[in-house]
Amino acid sequence: MKIKKKNYFIKNLKYLIGISAFFIILFAFFSTKLAQEFSYSFLTSIGLISPVSEEPSSNFIEGAKISKNNYVPDELLIRFKPGLDREKEKKILTDHKLKEKEEIKQIGVKVVSVKPDILQKIEKMLAKNPNVDFVEKNRIAEITLTPNDPKYGQQWHLPNIQAPQSWDISTGDPNVKITICDTGIEKTHSDLADKILSGWNFVSNNDDVTDVFGHGTKVAGTAAAITNNNLGVAGVSWDSRIIPGKVGRDSDGWATWSALANCVIFGADKGAKVANMSYGVVGSSTISSAGKYMMDKGGLAVASAGNSGTLENYPDNPYIIFAAATGSNNLRASFSSYGPFVDLAAPGSGILTTTTGGGYSSVSGTSFSAPITAGVAALIFAANPSLTPNQVEQILKSTALDLGDSGYDMYYGWGRVDAAKALLAAASTPPPPVDNIPPTVSIAYPNNNEEVKGVVEVRVSASDNEAVSKVELYINDSLFATDNSSPYNFIWDTTLIQNGTYKLYAKAYDKNGNSATSDTIAITVANVPDITPPNVTITNPKDGSVLSGNTVKITTNATDPSGIQYIKIYIDSKLVKTCVDAASCAFNWSLKKVAKGSYIITAEAADKANNVNKVLIVVSK
């Protein structure tokens, strides 16, 4: 019995030691900053605590929730590779039963219509087409010095980002304009009216930017409400003027990616230094192209990280600043999306701002983290107008309050924006040195003195100490095509030109106007003339057949290495059926009213080189 008691004691002692070790490890883990954030996020996600429980709560989390299953059911966004012949572009669209509705010319993106039941298949087919730069669904994004304004005391987010200290350096500049791409703006609101410029409605294609849904007015006030006017609330960038771009529908506020891209481009062309999109645009090639266009024009595009509260595993986008949301305790709001694409964080819970009807309310969402970030960016541009977009972005990141893991992490990016530190850095940053360094550029393929035929993809390598703005390809000293984004690949269809030797060179430009020209290469085009006609057959009926019944099905086939352009079926020289870009063709011939006698059935086929062949048979009834 003593031995049993001893064994029992030893056995329980092992359990006791194991449990103690577990709690020691658990305590050590939950003492870390990461664990504190984890436990906070977990508790908020299950509803035990509020993301910013000490702040006025919002009844509705607004905006920036990317709608993965929502897209315009009959539209795709497509960009062809530069250099592709216009007729071939049209043919690709026709071949895939697409019709062009609109072109965003500044970035070369087409909005095309497609039958909803084949949209998914067509998108996959086009994604594999070597002539297509990118194709994507036109997705619908859901909406995500101390002033004397009476409600300023309720705006916890302004002292949180040290905005009052930053206003001692700059309160903004009327020439530093912010484009608000949203549901419109209430232009008569007392805290907005005097700073609203003319804008555009990208939903109805007119200049009516009335905010029916109400989201855009909240976003605009967050970024740049009139401040120190004894009214309402304060904006981050007091003196910035606003260019309204209405992209959201009146019914639900949702906006298409094409409308948002058009809005960013519109603002850039109007001289805006900052564009704000409080929508889910992560992962869009079209929006990224618009962001690059904005940057090339000297501005920055800011967007919401999203309100899914989950990992969005998208890579960093060099042309869009994505802002996540924090609460007054500087912890990530539970609704804030996270991932490698997040650049910065900003307050996004319980943000008091302007509303339609001339009022004010407290709102939450990354929809408001974005305009706060955009407002700070506008203050930086105002404090030092000589700064480049890249410098402004780097100041935002380098002066942010580091949260989460040391350095960059996917929850807070480089940290929560700090307006005071950002403006101090901006004020002390000297003007960028005059950039006289041209890009480097070379033609990577084809090689000098190479012989080519058919469709050739000309690949150009270009780089710059800052950024390449565009690359042009010249053939025999004439501009052939321009590519505004890397990789710089051009489609050259040599079947459209005569055989012979051609000179090719490329020119690369940076945003400061510096340019460089590659070495000239000589390329020999040696397309072998196609003089062989296609092979065409009539598979039914057979030659010499005696026809009976009410209907006979005429079937034909054609083959050729270059492809079939068309097949035509004739009965006694009367054209009865044409099949375009098809290797087979059929026609149901009704015999009900056909008199007895002999008839000639002819099948005519043409290949892509316009060689024509015919075959005929004789049948009787």
Number of C-alpha atoms within 10 A of each C-alpha: 6 7 8 9 10 10 12 11 11 12 11 11 12 11 11 12 10 12 11 12 12 12 11 11 11 12 12 11 13 14 11 11 13 14 16 15 17 15 13 19 21 14 15 18 16 10 11 10 13 19 27 21 14 11 18 18 17 16 10 10 20 23 27 30 30 25 18 11 7 15 17 14 17 16 23 24 25 26 21 23 23 22 19 19 15 10 9 12 16 14 13 17 18 12 11 17 14 21 16 17 10 13 17 18 9 14 21 16 23 22 21 19 20 21 14 12 10 12 19 15 11 18 19 12 12 20 16 12 13 12 21 18 19 19 25 20 23 24 25 27 27 24 30 30 13 14 19 16 17 14 16 23 14 16 19 18 23 22 18 19 25 16 26 19 18 25 21 12 18 25 25 25 19 15 16 23 30 33 29 30 35 35 33 32 34 26 20 14 18 16 29 23 15 14 18 19 13 12 24 22 22 25 18 12 10 11 14 18 24 20 23 19 19 22 26 33 30 30 31 34 30 28 29 31 31 26 24 18 14 15 16 22 27 31 29 32 35 25 23 28 25 30 28 33 33 32 31 31 19 18 8 14 25 26 27 23 26 26 23 27 25 24 29 28 26 23 27 27 13 15 19 27 26 29 34 32 32 35 34 31 29 26 17 20 20 26 24 20 21 28 26 23 25 27 23 22 19 18 27 30 30 26 30 36 37 37 29 18 17 13 13 19 15 13 12 16 19 13 21 29 23 29 38 36 33 28 25 22 14 22 23 31 29 25 25 28 29 28 20 18 25 32 29 29 35 29 32 31 32 28 27 27 28 31 24 21 11 15 13 18 14 20 24 27 32 37 36 35 37 37 34 34 32 31 28 29 32 34 32 33 28 27 24 19 16 14 21 18 22 17 17 24 17 13 23 28 22 18 20 24 20 22 22 22 15 9 13 18 20 21 28 33 26 25 31 30 31 27 30 25 21 25 30 18 19 25 19 10 14 11 14 10 6 7 13 10 15 20 21 18 23 20 23 13 15 18 13 16 13 13 15 16 15 14 14 15 18 18 18 25 18 24 17 18 11 14 15 25 25 19 27 20 27 17 18 13 12 11 13 18 19 20 21 21 15 14 13 20 24 24 21 22 16 16 17 10 10 10 16 11 15 15 16 22 22 26 23 29 24 22 17 16 13 16 21 18 18 18 13 18 19 18 19 16 19 16 16 10 9 13 11 15 20 25 18 23 21 23 13 14 18 13 15 12 14 13 16 11 9 11 12 15 13 18 17 24 18 24 18 19 11 14 16 26 21 21 27 20 27 17 17 13 11 11 12 13 15 18 16 15 15 16 18 20 20 19 15 12 14 12 15 10 7 11 9 10 9 15 16 15 20 21 26 22 32 25 25 17 18 17 16 20 18 17 15 17 18 17 17 15 14
